[in-house]
Amino acid sequence: MALVEKLSYTPFEDLLYDKADKKRSFIFLDSINDPHNLGAIIRIAACFGDFAVVIHRHGSCEVNDTVMHVASGGENFIPVSIVNNIPNALIKAKKSGYWIVGTVVEEGEDINEVNLPFPICLVLGSEGKGIRHGIKKHLELKVSLPMRGAGLSFNVAMACAIFCHEISRQMTKGLRK
């Protein structure tokens, strides 16, 4: 049997004002309640690198044993921050030069057709409700995944993987605005 310490969250301001790491992208999670999705997102972010995950303290899943099991060590490679107010954190990020990009099922620009602005904060909403209105009004760009199949949407963790891939691809190829 092993004793596992509780995850130590990194203060958002420490990540935001880290001058040495302006290439880091943020993944803001709005109302993600499923610990399996949170764990998968942490693992995805760790696999792509240069990401930090920001979760909401209220109405969202925090990092627990299930999250850590699904993340399978990913939590050791990326910072995870928890904030009391996502809109306030987004405002701080915007003032620090980050672009706020939200993922939407409909009426967003096709992720395959848009040159993403960097540095970037990617906002992912809950599967049932998406991004809350109070957060949507802070978005500078809305992006969508083209889905030509059944009238469903991707699971939030799967969508996160696709968006992170595109962010990493554009960062690597130098497609920044």
Buried (B, 14 or more C-beta within 10 A) or exposed (E): EEEEEEBEBBEBEEBBEEEEEEEBBBBBBBBBEBBBBBBBBBBBBBBBBBBBBBBBEEEBBBBEEBBBEBBEEBBEBBBBBBBEEBBEBBEBBBEEEBBBBBBBBEEBBEBEEBEBBBBBBBBBBBBEEBBBEEBBEBBBBBBBBEEEEEEEBBBBBBBBBBBBBBBBEBBEEEEEE
